[in-house]
Amino acid sequence: MKKLKILDISHNKITRLPETMNALDNLETLIISHNQLTELPLYLDRLKKLKVLKFAHNKLMALPAKIGLLKLSQGQYK
């Protein structure tokens, strides 16, 4: 899965993202909208190639401080 560039796991009632996702070095698009996430993992800033992050319609109470370090071309947060 090292070559994975797009991951869309939206609409799955996911409550948590696994730590192993931080090994997706080539991930450019992560769509995790419409789940039941209450927090985003701290390792998101390690996904250096991530350009698109969509996490709308979850149960997030706060965002990790380092999320501002991501160089996104597109993000959907609402």
Backbone as a chain_set.jsonl record, in Angstrom:
{"seq": "MKKLKILDISHNKITRLPETMNALDNLETLIISHNQLTELPLYLDRLKKLKVLKFAHNKLMALPAKIGLLKLSQGQYK", "coords": {"N": [[0.814, -1.193, 0.0], [2.138, 1.11, -0.182], [2.145, 2.682, -2.45], [-0.281, 3.886, -2.611], [-2.393, 6.548, -3.442], [-4.855, 7.816, -3.283], [-7.36, 7.738, -0.902], [-10.498, 6.922, 0.004], [-12.637, 6.707, 2.456], [-15.11, 7.414, 3.254], [-18.424, 7.724, 4.693], [-18.71, 5.433, 6.449], [-19.067, 4.992, 9.169], [-16.849, 5.144, 10.808], [-14.931, 5.356, 13.742], [-12.415, 5.895, 14.519], [-9.108, 6.448, 13.288], [-6.586, 4.23, 12.131], [-3.25, 3.881, 13.472], [-1.445, 2.905, 11.648], [-1.871, 4.176, 9.283], [-0.132, 6.268, 9.041], [1.999, 5.397, 7.622], [1.497, 5.672, 4.989], [3.053, 6.934, 2.756], [2.833, 8.097, 0.192], [0.328, 9.133, -0.011], [-2.035, 11.308, -1.304], [-4.631, 12.234, -1.327], [-7.115, 12.232, 1.076], [-10.12, 11.163, 2.139], [-12.383, 11.324, 4.542], [-14.897, 11.927, 5.299], [-18.25, 12.126, 6.664], [-18.331, 10.192, 8.779], [-17.861, 8.898, 12.083], [-15.925, 10.172, 13.565], [-14.248, 11.45, 16.374], [-11.958, 12.712, 16.843], [-9.005, 13.779, 15.116], [-6.108, 12.039, 14.01], [-2.84, 12.615, 15.413], [-0.717, 12.193, 13.733], [-1.193, 13.124, 11.167], [0.214, 15.28, 10.096], [2.527, 14.125, 9.254], [2.09, 13.034, 6.832], [3.36, 13.883, 4.206], [2.863, 14.307, 1.46], [0.225, 14.812, 1.263], [-2.447, 16.489, -0.132], [-5.145, 16.936, -0.391], [-7.675, 16.982, 1.929], [-10.512, 15.826, 3.335], [-12.853, 16.028, 5.776], [-15.411, 16.508, 6.656], [-18.583, 16.521, 8.375], [-18.363, 14.868, 10.713], [-17.855, 13.991, 14.165], [-16.17, 15.82, 15.406], [-14.435, 17.453, 17.994], [-12.291, 19.097, 18.301], [-9.348, 20.2, 16.534], [-6.149, 18.824, 15.685], [-3.253, 20.638, 16.643], [-1.118, 20.699, 14.853], [-2.244, 20.453, 12.389], [-2.299, 22.675, 10.869], [0.152, 22.718, 9.664], [0.035, 21.255, 7.381], [0.234, 21.271, 3.858], [-2.115, 21.874, 2.142], [-4.035, 21.704, -0.856], [-6.643, 21.583, -1.105], [-9.275, 21.491, 1.168], [-11.846, 20.302, 3.284], [-13.756, 21.141, 5.844], [-16.13, 21.506, 7.239]], "CA": [[0.0, 0.0, 0.0], [3.042, 2.26, -0.208], [1.891, 3.49, -3.634], [-1.645, 4.411, -2.527], [-2.435, 8.007, -3.544], [-6.188, 8.297, -2.924], [-8.079, 6.859, 0.024], [-11.832, 7.434, 0.317], [-13.317, 5.815, 3.4], [-16.252, 8.176, 3.746], [-19.703, 7.029, 4.897], [-18.45, 4.094, 6.983], [-19.258, 4.969, 10.627], [-15.541, 4.958, 11.434], [-14.785, 6.152, 14.956], [-10.995, 6.155, 14.765], [-8.216, 6.059, 12.196], [-5.482, 3.438, 12.664], [-1.888, 4.447, 13.454], [-0.718, 2.406, 10.475], [-2.058, 5.09, 8.144], [1.003, 7.189, 8.943], [2.983, 4.795, 6.713], [1.061, 5.896, 3.61], [3.941, 8.021, 2.357], [2.458, 8.709, -1.077], [-1.079, 9.517, 0.027], [-2.276, 12.689, -1.726], [-6.022, 12.587, -1.045], [-7.733, 11.463, 2.157], [-11.516, 11.559, 2.319], [-12.909, 10.611, 5.715], [-16.149, 12.614, 5.618], [-19.452, 11.356, 6.996], [-18.048, 9.084, 9.683], [-18.149, 9.26, 13.463], [-14.645, 10.508, 14.184], [-14.302, 12.484, 17.406], [-10.67, 13.394, 16.782], [-8.117, 13.413, 14.02], [-4.832, 11.579, 14.562], [-1.744, 13.578, 15.448], [0.274, 11.892, 12.694], [-1.563, 13.646, 9.852], [1.254, 16.183, 9.591], [3.614, 13.309, 8.7], [1.718, 12.662, 5.462], [3.964, 15.032, 3.524], [2.345, 14.507, 0.107], [-1.218, 15.031, 1.354], [-2.874, 17.76, -0.728], [-6.595, 17.069, -0.225], [-8.166, 16.364, 3.161], [-11.927, 16.103, 3.539], [-13.318, 15.339, 6.974], [-16.674, 17.121, 7.067], [-19.673, 15.687, 8.885], [-17.928, 13.941, 11.751], [-18.186, 14.481, 15.507], [-14.917, 16.382, 15.896], [-14.533, 18.488, 19.013], [-11.125, 19.968, 18.121], [-8.393, 19.759, 15.521], [-4.768, 18.822, 16.165], [-2.551, 21.9, 16.387], [-0.21, 20.56, 13.709], [-2.968, 20.358, 11.117], [-1.931, 23.869, 10.13], [1.411, 22.487, 8.963], [-0.231, 20.586, 6.112], [0.202, 22.141, 2.685], [-3.263, 21.373, 1.392], [-4.58, 22.503, -1.953], [-8.084, 21.548, -0.917], [-9.696, 20.915, 2.43], [-13.243, 20.49, 3.603], [-13.766, 20.966, 7.284], [-17.44, 21.713, 7.859]], "C": [[0.863, 1.264, 0.0], [2.752, 3.188, -1.375], [0.506, 4.126, -3.625], [-1.627, 5.934, -2.522], [-3.772, 8.578, -3.093], [-6.852, 7.26, -2.026], [-9.392, 7.533, 0.389], [-12.533, 6.404, 1.186], [-14.494, 6.558, 4.042], [-17.479, 7.277, 3.874], [-19.525, 5.602, 5.431], [-18.62, 3.959, 8.492], [-17.951, 4.709, 11.376], [-15.424, 5.88, 12.636], [-13.342, 6.556, 15.227], [-10.172, 5.705, 13.57], [-7.018, 5.308, 12.775], [-4.134, 4.143, 12.535], [-1.129, 4.039, 12.203], [-0.89, 3.303, 9.253], [-0.89, 6.052, 7.994], [2.108, 6.652, 8.039], [2.611, 4.996, 5.245], [1.789, 7.116, 3.042], [3.52, 8.759, 1.092], [1.016, 9.179, -1.135], [-1.225, 11.005, -0.29], [-3.676, 13.162, -1.379], [-6.573, 11.644, 0.017], [-9.132, 12.01, 2.384], [-12.101, 10.684, 3.423], [-14.206, 11.253, 6.202], [-17.254, 11.622, 5.956], [-19.126, 10.064, 7.748], [-18.418, 9.533, 11.097], [-16.862, 9.549, 14.235], [-14.845, 11.618, 15.214], [-12.996, 13.25, 17.474], [-9.912, 12.932, 15.549], [-6.78, 13.008, 14.611], [-3.737, 12.64, 14.462], [-0.76, 13.385, 14.309], [-0.077, 12.475, 11.327], [-0.491, 14.552, 9.255], [2.447, 15.424, 9.0], [3.322, 12.849, 7.269], [2.102, 13.817, 4.549], [3.406, 15.303, 2.13], [0.843, 14.791, 0.099], [-1.573, 16.431, 0.853], [-4.364, 18.013, -0.518], [-7.003, 16.29, 1.021], [-9.606, 16.788, 3.362], [-12.403, 15.303, 4.753], [-14.606, 15.95, 7.532], [-17.643, 16.066, 7.598], [-19.182, 14.522, 9.747], [-18.327, 14.547, 13.088], [-16.957, 15.092, 16.175], [-15.172, 17.498, 16.902], [-13.407, 19.512, 18.868], [-10.257, 19.384, 17.018], [-6.996, 19.752, 16.116], [-4.065, 20.123, 15.769], [-1.7, 21.828, 15.126], [-0.934, 20.458, 12.373], [-2.668, 21.575, 10.247], [-0.628, 23.737, 9.367], [1.215, 21.811, 7.604], [-0.31, 21.603, 4.986], [-0.882, 21.636, 1.738], [-3.622, 22.306, 0.253], [-6.102, 22.547, -1.846], [-8.393, 20.887, 0.41], [-11.163, 21.201, 2.651], [-13.414, 20.141, 5.059], [-15.134, 21.025, 7.927], [-18.206, 20.431, 7.984]], "O": [[0.345, 2.369, 0.167], [3.079, 4.373, -1.306], [0.161, 4.846, -4.562], [-0.938, 6.549, -1.708], [-3.828, 9.694, -2.578], [-6.899, 6.072, -2.345], [-9.398, 8.594, 1.012], [-12.967, 5.357, 0.704], [-14.82, 6.351, 5.211], [-17.563, 6.217, 3.253], [-20.133, 4.667, 4.91], [-18.337, 2.894, 9.041], [-17.957, 4.119, 12.457], [-15.78, 7.056, 12.557], [-13.071, 7.435, 16.046], [-10.493, 4.71, 12.919], [-6.487, 5.71, 13.81], [-3.912, 4.909, 11.597], [-0.25, 4.772, 11.75], [-0.128, 3.193, 8.292], [-0.685, 6.599, 6.911], [3.054, 7.374, 7.724], [3.329, 4.54, 4.355], [1.204, 8.186, 2.876], [3.828, 9.942, 0.943], [0.534, 9.579, -2.195], [-0.619, 11.853, 0.366], [-3.894, 14.353, -1.159], [-6.507, 10.423, -0.121], [-9.309, 13.165, 2.77], [-12.286, 9.478, 3.259], [-14.565, 11.135, 7.373], [-17.201, 10.449, 5.588], [-19.593, 8.984, 7.385], [-19.21, 10.46, 11.266], [-16.738, 9.209, 15.412], [-15.531, 12.605, 14.95], [-12.927, 14.315, 18.089], [-10.147, 11.847, 15.016], [-6.355, 13.577, 15.616], [-3.722, 13.453, 13.539], [-0.04, 14.318, 13.953], [0.712, 12.317, 10.394], [-0.311, 14.583, 8.038], [3.284, 16.019, 8.321], [4.206, 12.336, 6.583], [1.257, 14.629, 4.171], [3.473, 16.44, 1.663], [0.257, 14.989, -0.965], [-1.059, 17.43, 1.357], [-4.801, 19.162, -0.473], [-6.716, 15.1, 1.15], [-9.891, 17.972, 3.541], [-12.362, 14.073, 4.759], [-14.852, 15.907, 8.737], [-17.523, 14.879, 7.298], [-19.541, 13.364, 9.533], [-19.071, 15.528, 13.123], [-16.734, 14.901, 17.37], [-16.015, 18.369, 16.687], [-13.561, 20.666, 19.269], [-10.415, 18.228, 16.625], [-6.684, 20.586, 16.966], [-4.275, 20.636, 14.67], [-1.583, 22.82, 14.406], [-0.288, 20.385, 11.327], [-2.773, 21.507, 9.022], [-0.332, 24.566, 8.507], [2.125, 21.799, 6.776], [-0.87, 22.685, 5.163], [-0.603, 21.057, 0.688], [-3.528, 23.528, 0.371], [-6.759, 23.42, -2.413], [-7.833, 19.841, 0.736], [-11.661, 22.249, 2.239], [-13.24, 18.991, 5.462], [-15.277, 20.619, 9.08], [-19.33, 20.429, 8.486]]}, "num_chains": 1, "name": "protein.A"}
